[in-house]
Amino acid sequence: MKIAVIGASRGIGYELLRLALAEGHDVTALLRNPARLKITDSRLKLVAGDILDPASTAAVVAGQDAICVCIGVAPTLQAVNVFSRGIECVLAAMGRDSRQKLISVTGIGAGDSKGHGGCLYDRLLNPLFLGTIYADKDRQESIIKASNADWLIVRPGFLTNGPRTGQYRVIENMTGVTAEKISRLDVADFMLKQLVAPTCFGKTPLLCY
């Protein structure tokens, strides 16, 4: 497949890029500073730019089978709009009648996963340090759901730098669920498997062990 990864310099996006290349896919990555990515591969194309820049976003999206949005921001108390504005740029580049697949990573606390992170996370960490981020992730999810794209929203649990196990829960019904940990590699594993053999598109699964 031809896979675009937006947010590939670290975290889930970086792991997805590595796994995709290892499994023989072509990857086009959008990065603010491509020189920071210490990976060379004949199937890897790097594009310098930002998800908020329509020109660079269009350059990454063009000709791809799938677009994976894995951007993140540091905790902040300031207003955040990069998730919602960024996904608008991606969807505009894809076009209304695109047959491309779209996978976007949000997280525990977005949409109907709110209130399922455990007492400390739900009552302290999320509202005090991540409130503006998740408000924008909610907007991001709403924009995706209202689009004509063939979409999958991935909500990882609490991220670790653990190994790729391939053994994790894919939770669609949040009733009675409290999120647990999952490695970034296993999130990337799930995303790549969904691109090869889709079963969860049009859904918003929580991933955790």
PyMOL commands that set and color helices and strands:
alter all, ss='L'
color gray80, all
select helices_A, chain A and resi 11-22+34-36+54-61+82-94+111-113+119-146+184-196
alter helices_A, ss='H'
color red, helices_A
select strands_A, chain A and resi 2-6+26-31+44-48+66-69+101-105+150-156+158-160+169-171+181-183+206-208
alter strands_A, ss='S'
color yellow, strands_A
deselect
rebuild
show_as cartoon
